[in-house]
Amino acid sequence: MMHPKTYVEGFHNEDSVKSMTYNMLGATDMCVSALSLGTSPLACIYGNMNFDESFSLVENALKSGINMLDTAPWYGHGTSESVLGQILPKLPRKSYYINTKVGRYDPEPERMFDFSAERTLRSVDKSLQRMDLEYVDIIQVHDMEFAPSLDIIINETLPALQKVVDQGKARYIGITGYPLENYRKVLERSSVKIDTILSYTHYALHDTSLLTILPYLKSKHTEQCLSCSFGGSPYSTIINMDMVP
């Protein structure tokens, strides 16, 4: 079996890479590992992690053959991206694909979401600055159902992300969200090519409802270069019981 393009001789554990399953991500040029690494834990969302633990987590994941990292400004309100900005310069850029998001930001409800074109462009620049990167591989709209209207996603957010791609700051565009019907609504109306979706907890042990729209998503594959990325826990959303009244 040939190594993926992300393989770096002398860095990777070759046996682990050989045992990892890789698949082409839709019509992109990325051959990605079956397991990816979500980096919200770097923001200590699920418990404290010091820098050495964070660095070890990311380094060992990559060396073991995982080649896709996922983050967002929302994860620790910039903390996850900032920690990655300390980690990634110490690792081969060739060894990973990295995705971040736009649209969800601050903990205060009145400032949590902003899908405007202006904030979208500023957010991408800030994310690149935090992570000390020249580009990300996928830039995603975060939880698009929280926009006042999907019209904003279609008319402002996605065209702004196309500018980001045109400027070389991202390679592909994705959308994320919980309600499955929104994918169809946006895909049918968007003039911007959408390369990936990330569906949260709809392909879990007790919820496989993502399967109901897979035929539609596959039908859009050549038209809109659509691929499907499954996010979230295999059991469903993690609940922090300390937050339950």
Phi and psi in degrees as GROMACS dihedral restraints (atoms count N, CA, C in turn):
[ dihedral_restraints ]
;  ai    aj    ak    al  type     phi  dphi    fc
    3     4     5     6     1   -75.7    20    10
    4     5     6     7     1   147.5    20    10
    6     7     8     9     1   -71.7    20    10
    7     8     9    10     1   150.5    20    10
    9    10    11    12     1   -66.7    20    10
   10    11    12    13     1   164.2    20    10
   12    13    14    15     1   -62.6    20    10
   13    14    15    16     1   -20.4    20    10
   15    16    17    18     1   -81.7    20    10
   16    17    18    19     1    -3.7    20    10
   18    19    20    21     1   -69.6    20    10
   19    20    21    22     1   132.3    20    10
   21    22    23    24     1  -123.4    20    10
   22    23    24    25     1   112.8    20    10
   24    25    26    27     1   -62.3    20    10
   25    26    27    28     1   134.6    20    10
   27    28    29    30     1    90.4    20    10
   28    29    30    31     1   -15.7    20    10
   30    31    32    33     1  -104.9    20    10
   31    32    33    34     1   -47.8    20    10
   33    34    35    36     1   -78.8    20    10
   34    35    36    37     1   154.2    20    10
   36    37    38    39     1   -82.6    20    10
   37    38    39    40     1   105.4    20    10
   39    40    41    42     1   -61.3    20    10
   40    41    42    43     1   -39.1    20    10
   42    43    44    45     1   -64.0    20    10
   43    44    45    46     1   -39.9    20    10
   45    46    47    48     1   -66.3    20    10
   46    47    48    49     1   -40.0    20    10
   48    49    50    51     1   -63.9    20    10
   49    50    51    52     1   -40.8    20    10
   51    52    53    54     1   -64.4    20    10
   52    53    54    55     1   -28.3    20    10
   54    55    56    57     1   -88.3    20    10
   55    56    57    58     1    -9.0    20    10
   57    58    59    60     1   -82.3    20    10
   58    59    60    61     1   143.1    20    10
   60    61    62    63     1   -89.6    20    10
   61    62    63    64     1   134.3    20    10
   63    64    65    66     1  -124.8    20    10
   64    65    66    67     1   145.6    20    10
   66    67    68    69     1  -138.5    20    10
   67    68    69    70     1   147.2    20    10
   69    70    71    72     1   -67.5    20    10
   70    71    72    73     1   136.1    20    10
   72    73    74    75     1   -89.6    20    10
   73    74    75    76     1    92.2    20    10
   75    76    77    78     1    56.4    20    10
   76    77    78    79     1  -133.4    20    10
   78    79    80    81     1   -97.7    20    10
   79    80    81    82     1    13.0    20    10
   81    82    83    84     1   -75.0    20    10
   82    83    84    85     1   177.1    20    10
   84    85    86    87     1   -96.7    20    10
   85    86    87    88     1    13.8    20    10
   87    88    89    90     1   -97.7    20    10
   88    89    90    91     1   123.9    20    10
   90    91    92    93     1   -99.7    20    10
   91    92    93    94     1   105.9    20    10
   93    94    95    96     1  -108.2    20    10
   94    95    96    97     1   153.2    20    10
   96    97    98    99     1   -70.0    20    10
   97    98    99   100     1   150.9    20    10
   99   100   101   102     1   -64.0    20    10
  100   101   102   103     1   -27.3    20    10
  102   103   104   105     1  -108.2    20    10
  103   104   105   106     1   136.8    20    10
  105   106   107   108     1  -119.4    20    10
  106   107   108   109     1   169.4    20    10
  108   109   110   111     1  -114.7    20    10
  109   110   111   112     1   111.5    20    10
  111   112   113   114     1   -80.4    20    10
  112   113   114   115     1   133.8    20    10
  114   115   116   117     1  -107.0    20    10
  115   116   117   118     1    18.1    20    10
  117   118   119   120     1   -61.1    20    10
  118   119   120   121     1   -31.5    20    10
  120   121   122   123     1   -59.7    20    10
  121   122   123   124     1   -23.0    20    10
  123   124   125   126     1   -64.3    20    10
  124   125   126   127     1   -19.4    20    10
  126   127   128   129     1   -91.3    20    10
  127   128   129   130     1    11.6    20    10
  129   130   131   132     1    61.4    20    10
  130   131   132   133     1    31.3    20    10
  132   133   134   135     1   -68.9    20    10
  133   134   135   136     1   -34.6    20    10
  135   136   137   138     1  -107.8    20    10
  136   137   138   139     1    13.9    20    10
  138   139   140   141     1   139.3    20    10
  139   140   141   142     1   160.4    20    10
  141   142   143   144     1   -71.0    20    10
  142   143   144   145     1   138.8    20    10
  144   145   146   147     1  -136.1    20    10
  145   146   147   148     1   129.3    20    10
  147   148   149   150     1   -85.7    20    10
  148   149   150   151     1   175.8    20    10
  150   151   152   153     1   -63.6    20    10
  151   152   153   154     1   -41.7    20    10
  153   154   155   156     1   -60.7    20    10
  154   155   156   157     1   -40.2    20    10
  156   157   158   159     1   -66.1    20    10
  157   158   159   160     1   -41.2    20    10
  159   160   161   162     1   -64.3    20    10
  160   161   162   163     1   -45.4    20    10
  162   163   164   165     1   -62.3    20    10
  163   164   165   166     1   -44.4    20    10
  165   166   167   168     1   -61.6    20    10
  166   167   168   169     1   -40.2    20    10
  168   169   170   171     1   -59.3    20    10
  169   170   171   172     1   -51.2    20    10
  171   172   173   174     1   -68.5    20    10
  172   173   174   175     1   -45.7    20    10
  174   175   176   177     1   -61.8    20    10
  175   176   177   178     1   -46.7    20    10
  177   178   179   180     1   -67.3    20    10
  178   179   180   181     1   -35.4    20    10
  180   181   182   183     1   -61.6    20    10
  181   182   183   184     1   -46.6    20    10
  183   184   185   186     1   -66.2    20    10
  184   185   186   187     1   -44.9    20    10
  186   187   188   189     1   -62.2    20    10
  187   188   189   190     1   -28.3    20    10
  189   190   191   192     1   -82.2    20    10
  190   191   192   193     1    -4.0    20    10
  192   193   194   195     1   114.0    20    10
  193   194   195   196     1   -12.0    20    10
  195   196   197   198     1   -66.1    20    10
  196   197   198   199     1   130.7    20    10
  198   199   200   201     1  -127.9    20    10
  199   200   201   202     1    11.2    20    10
  201   202   203   204     1  -126.4    20    10
  202   203   204   205     1   125.5    20    10
  204   205   206   207     1  -111.4    20    10
  205   206   207   208     1   142.5    20    10
  207   208   209   210     1  -128.6    20    10
  208   209   210   211     1   131.9    20    10
  210   211   212   213     1  -143.8    20    10
  211   212   213   214     1  -174.5    20    10
  213   214   215   216     1  -170.0    20    10
  214   215   216   217     1   152.1    20    10
  216   217   218   219     1   -58.5    20    10
  217   218   219   220     1   -28.9    20    10
  219   220   221   222     1   -66.2    20    10
  220   221   222   223     1   -27.2    20    10
  222   223   224   225     1   -74.1    20    10
  223   224   225   226     1    97.3    20    10
  225   226   227   228     1    74.3    20    10
  226   227   228   229     1    17.1    20    10
  228   229   230   231     1    54.5    20    10
  229   230   231   232     1    50.0    20    10
  231   232   233   234     1   102.6    20    10
  232   233   234   235     1   -13.7    20    10
  234   235   236   237     1   -66.8    20    10
  235   236   237   238     1   -44.6    20    10
  237   238   239   240     1   -57.7    20    10
  238   239   240   241     1   -46.3    20    10
  240   241   242   243     1   -65.2    20    10
  241   242   243   244     1   -38.8    20    10
  243   244   245   246     1   -66.1    20    10
  244   245   246   247     1   -40.4    20    10
  246   247   248   249     1   -65.3    20    10
  247   248   249   250     1   -41.4    20    10
  249   250   251   252     1   -60.2    20    10
  250   251   252   253     1   -33.3    20    10
  252   253   254   255     1   -64.3    20    10
  253   254   255   256     1   -21.6    20    10
  255   256   257   258     1   -90.0    20    10
  256   257   258   259     1   -24.4    20    10
  258   259   260   261     1   -89.3    20    10
  259   260   261   262     1   -48.7    20    10
  261   262   263   264     1   -62.5    20    10
  262   263   264   265     1   -35.3    20    10
  264   265   266   267     1   -62.2    20    10
  265   266   267   268     1   -17.3    20    10
  267   268   269   270     1   -90.7    20    10
  268   269   270   271     1    -0.7    20    10
  270   271   272   273     1  -123.1    20    10
  271   272   273   274     1   152.8    20    10
  273   274   275   276     1   -64.3    20    10
  274   275   276   277     1   126.2    20    10
  276   277   278   279     1   -62.0    20    10
  277   278   279   280     1   -29.5    20    10
  279   280   281   282     1   -66.2    20    10
  280   281   282   283     1   -20.3    20    10
  282   283   284   285     1   -81.9    20    10
  283   284   285   286     1    -4.3    20    10
  285   286   287   288     1  -149.1    20    10
  286   287   288   289     1   154.8    20    10
  288   289   290   291     1  -104.3    20    10
  289   290   291   292     1   144.6    20    10
  291   292   293   294     1  -135.6    20    10
  292   293   294   295     1   138.0    20    10
  294   295   296   297     1  -121.0    20    10
  295   296   297   298     1   141.6    20    10
  297   298   299   300     1  -134.3    20    10
  298   299   300   301     1  -172.4    20    10
  300   301   302   303     1  -139.6    20    10
  301   302   303   304     1   168.5    20    10
  303   304   305   306     1  -135.1    20    10
  304   305   306   307     1   155.2    20    10
  306   307   308   309     1   113.4    20    10
  307   308   309   310     1   -27.4    20    10
  309   310   311   312     1  -124.9    20    10
  310   311   312   313     1   126.9    20    10
  312   313   314   315     1  -135.0    20    10
  313   314   315   316     1   -79.7    20    10
  315   316   317   318     1   -95.0    20    10
  316   317   318   319     1   157.2    20    10
  318   319   320   321     1   -71.8    20    10
  319   320   321   322     1   -26.5    20    10
  321   322   323   324     1   -69.1    20    10
  322   323   324   325     1   128.4    20    10
  324   325   326   327     1   -53.6    20    10
  325   326   327   328     1   -37.8    20    10
  327   328   329   330     1   -72.8    20    10
  328   329   330   331     1   -14.3    20    10
  330   331   332   333     1  -120.9    20    10
  331   332   333   334     1    10.5    20    10
  333   334   335   336     1   -69.9    20    10
  334   335   336   337     1   -41.0    20    10
  336   337   338   339     1  -119.9    20    10
  337   338   339   340     1   139.2    20    10
  339   340   341   342     1  -155.7    20    10
  340   341   342   343     1   107.7    20    10
  342   343   344   345     1  -104.4    20    10
  343   344   345   346     1    14.7    20    10
  345   346   347   348     1   -66.5    20    10
  346   347   348   349     1   155.5    20    10
  348   349   350   351     1   -61.9    20    10
  349   350   351   352     1   -42.1    20    10
  351   352   353   354     1   -63.1    20    10
  352   353   354   355     1   -46.7    20    10
  354   355   356   357     1   -68.2    20    10
  355   356   357   358     1   -34.8    20    10
  357   358   359   360     1   -59.9    20    10
  358   359   360   361     1   -47.2    20    10
  360   361   362   363     1   -65.2    20    10
  361   362   363   364     1   -40.6    20    10
  363   364   365   366     1   -65.5    20    10
  364   365   366   367     1   -38.1    20    10
  366   367   368   369     1   -63.9    20    10
  367   368   369   370     1   -42.3    20    10
  369   370   371   372     1   -62.0    20    10
  370   371   372   373     1   -45.2    20    10
  372   373   374   375     1   -61.5    20    10
  373   374   375   376     1   -40.6    20    10
  375   376   377   378     1   -66.1    20    10
  376   377   378   379     1   -40.9    20    10
  378   379   380   381     1   -62.4    20    10
  379   380   381   382     1   -44.7    20    10
  381   382   383   384     1   -62.2    20    10
  382   383   384   385     1   -39.2    20    10
  384   385   386   387     1   -64.1    20    10
  385   386   387   388     1   -46.9    20    10
  387   388   389   390     1   -59.5    20    10
  388   389   390   391     1   -42.5    20    10
  390   391   392   393     1   -89.1    20    10
  391   392   393   394     1    -1.6    20    10
  393   394   395   396     1    56.4    20    10
  394   395   396   397     1    47.6    20    10
  396   397   398   399     1  -121.8    20    10
  397   398   399   400     1   152.8    20    10
  399   400   401   402     1   -86.9    20    10
  400   401   402   403     1   -24.9    20    10
  402   403   404   405     1  -159.5    20    10
  403   404   405   406     1   159.0    20    10
  405   406   407   408     1  -111.8    20    10
  406   407   408   409     1   161.2    20    10
  408   409   410   411     1   -81.2    20    10
  409   410   411   412     1   -41.3    20    10
  411   412   413   414     1  -131.6    20    10
  412   413   414   415     1   130.8    20    10
  414   415   416   417     1  -109.7    20    10
  415   416   417   418     1   125.8    20    10
  417   418   419   420     1  -120.0    20    10
  418   419   420   421     1   145.9    20    10
  420   421   422   423     1   -80.5    20    10
  421   422   423   424     1   123.7    20    10
  423   424   425   426     1   -90.8    20    10
  424   425   426   427     1   116.7    20    10
  426   427   428   429     1    52.2    20    10
  427   428   429   430     1    63.2    20    10
  429   430   431   432     1   -64.9    20    10
  430   431   432   433     1   -14.6    20    10
  432   433   434   435     1   -68.0    20    10
  433   434   435   436     1   -14.3    20    10
  435   436   437   438     1   -89.1    20    10
  436   437   438   439     1    -1.1    20    10
  438   439   440   441     1   -66.8    20    10
  439   440   441   442     1   146.6    20    10
  441   442   443   444     1   -53.9    20    10
  442   443   444   445     1   -31.3    20    10
  444   445   446   447     1  -155.2    20    10
  445   446   447   448     1   147.8    20    10
  447   448   449   450     1   -65.2    20    10
  448   449   450   451     1   -16.4    20    10
  450   451   452   453     1   -58.6    20    10
  451   452   453   454     1   -36.5    20    10
  453   454   455   456     1   -65.4    20    10
  454   455   456   457     1   -41.0    20    10
  456   457   458   459     1   -60.9    20    10
  457   458   459   460     1   -44.9    20    10
  459   460   461   462     1   -73.3    20    10
  460   461   462   463     1   -39.7    20    10
  462   463   464   465     1   -96.4    20    10
  463   464   465   466     1   -19.4    20    10
  465   466   467   468     1  -120.9    20    10
  466   467   468   469     1   -57.2    20    10
  468   469   470   471     1   -64.2    20    10
  469   470   471   472     1   -52.4    20    10
  471   472   473   474     1   -65.7    20    10
  472   473   474   475     1   -43.8    20    10
  474   475   476   477     1   -60.3    20    10
  475   476   477   478     1   -35.0    20    10
  477   478   479   480     1   -65.1    20    10
  478   479   480   481     1   -39.8    20    10
  480   481   482   483     1   -67.5    20    10
  481   482   483   484     1   -31.3    20    10
  483   484   485   486     1   -63.8    20    10
  484   485   486   487     1   -38.1    20    10
  486   487   488   489     1   -62.1    20    10
  487   488   489   490     1   -39.1    20    10
  489   490   491   492     1   -60.7    20    10
  490   491   492   493     1   -45.1    20    10
  492   493   494   495     1   -64.3    20    10
  493   494   495   496     1   -44.0    20    10
  495   496   497   498     1   -60.5    20    10
  496   497   498   499     1   -30.2    20    10
  498   499   500   501     1   -84.7    20    10
  499   500   501   502     1    -2.5    20    10
  501   502   503   504     1    80.8    20    10
  502   503   504   505     1    14.4    20    10
  504   505   506   507     1   -89.4    20    10
  505   506   507   508     1   -11.8    20    10
  507   508   509   510     1  -151.5    20    10
  508   509   510   511     1   158.4    20    10
  510   511   512   513     1  -103.5    20    10
  511   512   513   514     1   -33.4    20    10
  513   514   515   516     1  -140.3    20    10
  514   515   516   517     1   162.6    20    10
  516   517   518   519     1  -118.5    20    10
  517   518   519   520     1   135.9    20    10
  519   520   521   522     1  -133.6    20    10
  520   521   522   523     1   163.5    20    10
  522   523   524   525     1  -126.3    20    10
  523   524   525   526     1   149.1    20    10
  525   526   527   528     1  -134.4    20    10
  526   527   528   529     1   160.8    20    10
  528   529   530   531     1   164.5    20    10
  529   530   531   532     1   169.8    20    10
  531   532   533   534     1   -94.4    20    10
  532   533   534   535     1   -50.6    20    10
  534   535   536   537     1   -67.0    20    10
  535   536   537   538     1   122.0    20    10
  537   538   539   540     1   -66.6    20    10
  538   539   540   541     1   -31.5    20    10
  540   541   542   543     1   -65.6    20    10
  541   542   543   544     1   -22.1    20    10
  543   544   545   546     1   -67.5    20    10
  544   545   546   547     1   -28.4    20    10
  546   547   548   549     1   -61.3    20    10
  547   548   549   550     1   -46.3    20    10
  549   550   551   552     1   -62.9    20    10
  550   551   552   553     1   -43.6    20    10
  552   553   554   555     1   -60.3    20    10
  553   554   555   556     1   -43.2    20    10
  555   556   557   558     1   -75.1    20    10
  556   557   558   559     1   -42.6    20    10
  558   559   560   561     1   -62.6    20    10
  559   560   561   562     1   -35.6    20    10
  561   562   563   564     1   -70.4    20    10
  562   563   564   565     1   -29.1    20    10
  564   565   566   567     1  -105.4    20    10
  565   566   567   568     1   -18.4    20    10
  567   568   569   570     1   -73.8    20    10
  568   569   570   571     1   133.7    20    10
  570   571   572   573     1   -87.7    20    10
  571   572   573   574     1    -9.5    20    10
  573   574   575   576     1   -91.8    20    10
  574   575   576   577     1   134.1    20    10
  576   577   578   579     1   -67.1    20    10
  577   578   579   580     1   126.2    20    10
  579   580   581   582     1  -105.5    20    10
  580   581   582   583     1   122.1    20    10
  582   583   584   585     1   -92.9    20    10
  583   584   585   586     1   -32.3    20    10
  585   586   587   588     1  -141.2    20    10
  586   587   588   589     1   156.3    20    10
  588   589   590   591     1  -124.4    20    10
  589   590   591   592     1   152.6    20    10
  591   592   593   594     1  -124.6    20    10
  592   593   594   595     1   114.5    20    10
  594   595   596   597     1  -105.5    20    10
  595   596   597   598     1   126.5    20    10
  597   598   599   600     1   -96.0    20    10
  598   599   600   601     1   119.1    20    10
  600   601   602   603     1    61.9    20    10
  601   602   603   604     1    18.6    20    10
  603   604   605   606     1   -99.2    20    10
  604   605   606   607     1     8.7    20    10
  606   607   608   609     1  -135.9    20    10
  607   608   609   610     1    64.1    20    10
  609   610   611   612     1  -121.1    20    10
  610   611   612   613     1   179.7    20    10
  612   613   614   615     1   -63.2    20    10
  613   614   615   616     1   -33.3    20    10
  615   616   617   618     1  -114.7    20    10
  616   617   618   619     1     9.3    20    10
  618   619   620   621     1  -147.1    20    10
  619   620   621   622     1   106.0    20    10
  621   622   623   624     1  -116.3    20    10
  622   623   624   625     1    29.1    20    10
  624   625   626   627     1   -64.7    20    10
  625   626   627   628     1   -17.7    20    10
  627   628   629   630     1   -58.5    20    10
  628   629   630   631     1   -29.5    20    10
  630   631   632   633     1   -61.8    20    10
  631   632   633   634     1   -25.4    20    10
  633   634   635   636     1   -70.0    20    10
  634   635   636   637     1   -23.5    20    10
  636   637   638   639     1  -108.0    20    10
  637   638   639   640     1     0.5    20    10
  639   640   641   642     1   -59.4    20    10
  640   641   642   643     1   -40.7    20    10
  642   643   644   645     1   -57.4    20    10
  643   644   645   646     1   -41.0    20    10
  645   646   647   648     1   -64.5    20    10
  646   647   648   649     1   -45.9    20    10
  648   649   650   651     1   -61.2    20    10
  649   650   651   652     1   -40.7    20    10
  651   652   653   654     1   -66.7    20    10
  652   653   654   655     1   -32.0    20    10
  654   655   656   657     1   -68.0    20    10
  655   656   657   658     1   -22.1    20    10
  657   658   659   660     1   -91.9    20    10
  658   659   660   661     1     2.1    20    10
  660   661   662   663     1   -57.9    20    10
  661   662   663   664     1   -49.9    20    10
  663   664   665   666     1   -77.3    20    10
  664   665   666   667     1   -34.1    20    10
  666   667   668   669     1   -68.2    20    10
  667   668   669   670     1   -45.4    20    10
  669   670   671   672     1  -123.7    20    10
  670   671   672   673     1    16.3    20    10
  672   673   674   675     1    52.0    20    10
  673   674   675   676     1    44.4    20    10
  675   676   677   678     1   -85.4    20    10
  676   677   678   679     1   137.6    20    10
  678   679   680   681     1  -129.4    20    10
  679   680   681   682     1   173.1    20    10
  681   682   683   684     1  -129.0    20    10
  682   683   684   685     1   127.0    20    10
  684   685   686   687     1  -117.2    20    10
  685   686   687   688     1   128.6    20    10
  687   688   689   690     1   -96.9    20    10
  688   689   690   691     1   121.6    20    10
  690   691   692   693     1  -114.6    20    10
  691   692   693   694     1   163.1    20    10
  693   694   695   696     1    96.9    20    10
  694   695   696   697     1   174.1    20    10
  696   697   698   699     1   -68.3    20    10
  697   698   699   700     1   149.1    20    10
  699   700   701   702     1   -65.2    20    10
  700   701   702   703     1   -17.3    20    10
  702   703   704   705     1   -96.9    20    10
  703   704   705   706     1   -17.8    20    10
  705   706   707   708     1   121.1    20    10
  706   707   708   709     1  -165.0    20    10
  708   709   710   711     1   -62.9    20    10
  709   710   711   712     1   137.7    20    10
  711   712   713   714     1   -78.2    20    10
  712   713   714   715     1   131.2    20    10
  714   715   716   717     1  -109.2    20    10
  715   716   717   718     1   125.9    20    10
  717   718   719   720     1   -85.8    20    10
  718   719   720   721     1   107.4    20    10
  720   721   722   723     1   -65.7    20    10
  721   722   723   724     1   -21.0    20    10
  723   724   725   726     1   -67.0    20    10
  724   725   726   727     1   -17.5    20    10
  726   727   728   729     1   -95.1    20    10
  727   728   729   730     1    -3.3    20    10
  729   730   731   732     1   -87.2    20    10
  730   731   732   733     1   122.9    20    10
